[in-house]
């Protein structure tokens, strides 16, 4: 069985090099918060 090693940097490193890490991280955080809020509202029977 051959063990595969990671080659190169990770995706966060790539985004940082492109100057997009902060923007992508904040956008992902906003989407998660919106999803969690929507889920909680549905569980309580409230409309979106």
Order of alpha helices (4+ residues) and beta strands (2+ residues): alpha-alpha
